[in-house]
Amino acid sequence: MAKGEDLCLEKLSKSYKEIDRLLNLWNETDRHSNELMQSLTSPLEQLHSCDKACFKRPPLGDFKQLKEKLQYKLLKEVEVIMAKLQDDL
């Protein structure tokens, strides 16, 4: 019976170690994902500001397709962050 108990305790110990490893992995993924979510704030705020800004009058009106170029750049930045987030999850 002692051999059976030892085997059971060994398997239980391995299970707890695996659970601990997975918990640490989950916590790291959660931390990194939260950082990525926070990094989305700036480009999204800039996109919102870009929609509200007037690009028809000087000085912004002096640059051709400035609004479209800014939106493209910001959307690409958001896409990169979202791809990293998807990889994490």
Secondary structure as GFF3:
##gff-version 3
##sequence-region A 1 89
A	DSSP	alpha_helix	2	39	.	.	.	ID=ss1
A	DSSP	alpha_helix	41	52	.	.	.	ID=ss2
A	DSSP	three_ten_helix	60	62	.	.	.	ID=ss3
A	DSSP	alpha_helix	66	88	.	.	.	ID=ss4
###
